[in-house]
Structure formats: structure tokens, C-alpha cells
Amino acid sequence: MTHINRGLFTSASQHYATPEEMHKSLDDEFHFDFDPCPLARDKDNRLETWGNRVFLNPPYGRETETWMRLALNHSRKGNLVVCLIASRTDTKWWHEICMKATELRFLRGRLRFNGSKINAPFPSAIVIFNGQKP
């Protein structure tokens, strides 16, 4: 009998802390001034509090779509938003939101998020909205 790792099919947590080296590399490239989803996960996601150069690693799972819509809307106001998300190319929201990005970077392999002993059970992508107004 084959053992199935149920952790691959469920979300034990919605919160994955960005690997420090990845965040530093992206910050060196984009010079962020705001992160609406720090590890503490404030529930304040009002767009008027977001900066002009935003890094976003939203809660994973069902909340991701809501946060990605916020990211796209914030970008449409002329702001840069760089998002680290699970690569869910099979979802409706991916096609409605992420395909409007200026740039998509698919990450090779599986990330090891800060505080985790194992790699993520999903592929990841960097979604960049460059702040161009429609």
C-alpha cells in the first residue's frame, strides 16, 4: 500500500514567510517601500495605506485572489507591485489577474519558506505589475 502525503493536498497554513535571500534580491532590484502582508499578517489591507513600490506575499489559499485583485488595482493607480504567489495557472483568477502583469517569473524548483524544514508543496511565481495606468 502506498502512503499518500496528505500535506500535499491541504493547506496546513496560509502564511509562508518569504525566503530572506529572495526578498533581499527583489528589494535590491525594486526598492520596496511597503509590504501589506508582513509575517504578523495585519488585517488592514486598505489600498490607501500601501506605498508606491510594494512587495506582496499574500496569504495562500482562497485569500490569494482577493489580494491579487488589490495588487492589480493598486498598480492601476501608477504603483509598482511585485507579488510572490503560488503558481496556480489553472485557476480563473490567474487568467483574469496575473495574465495582466507586466512580467511573470516562474521559479525553478520549490521554495523553502522561512521557518520551514521542507520545500513548499507547490510551484511559485513572481508576478510584477509595473504601475502602468490602463
Secondary structure by P-SEA (a helix, b strand, c coil): cccccccccccccccccccaaaaaaaaaacccccccccccccccccccccccbbbbbcccccaaaaaaaaaaaaaaabbbbbbbccccccccccccccccccbbbbbccccccccccccccbbbbbbbbccccc
